[in-house]
Amino acid sequence: MAEKPMWEQIGSGFVQHYYQHGLLRTDASCLTWEGEGFQGKNAIMTKLSSLPFQTIQHSITAQDHHPTPDSCVMSMVMGQLKADQDQVMGFQQVFLLKNVDNKWVCTNDMFRLALHNFGA
């Protein structure tokens, strides 16, 4: 079996690390969480720590990774999550990863639950 391209290895390694341990961000990192924007490591961590659950479990069902023209890696993740005793919900998350000082950090992160309001 052929070895995966480098961007696939970087992206899938990052995704595994992120959903097990959290992620490396910079002061210039951006997060969009359900349409609400945050910039900077402190603002992002404040938002994430304010989410209304105690425990969360992720199950990744698909992930895709692309190289970008400026030597970054774009990763798209689809999966399911379970927070506390809530029902299982689908989610999508997109990351833009950049090598800064020989470390891959997340410069951009967009998250959405897969909730649909077809009646609106």
C-alpha positions, 0 to 999 in steps of 0.5 A: 500500500502506498504511503499517504501524502505528507499533507494527509499524514499531517492532517490526520495526525492533527485530527487524532491529537485534537480530539484526544488532547486539544489543540495548539493555537496562536494569538492570531488564531480564529475560531467560528463556533456556530456562526460566532467569531473569536480571535486569539488564544485567550478569547478562544479558550474562554469560549470553549471553557464556557460551553455548557457541558461537563463531558464530551465524546467525539466519533470521527466518521470522515476526514479530508485533507488538502495542501494549500498554495501557501504550504498549509494544510486544510482539514475537514472533519465530520463525525458525531459527538455526545455531550453529557447525557444529551442525544448524539449529534452530528458535527462538521469542523474545518481546520487550517493548519500552519507550520510555525517554528516547526510546530503545526498550529491551528490558525483557523477553526470552524465548527457547526453542529449538523442541525437542520431547520428545514421549516425556516 
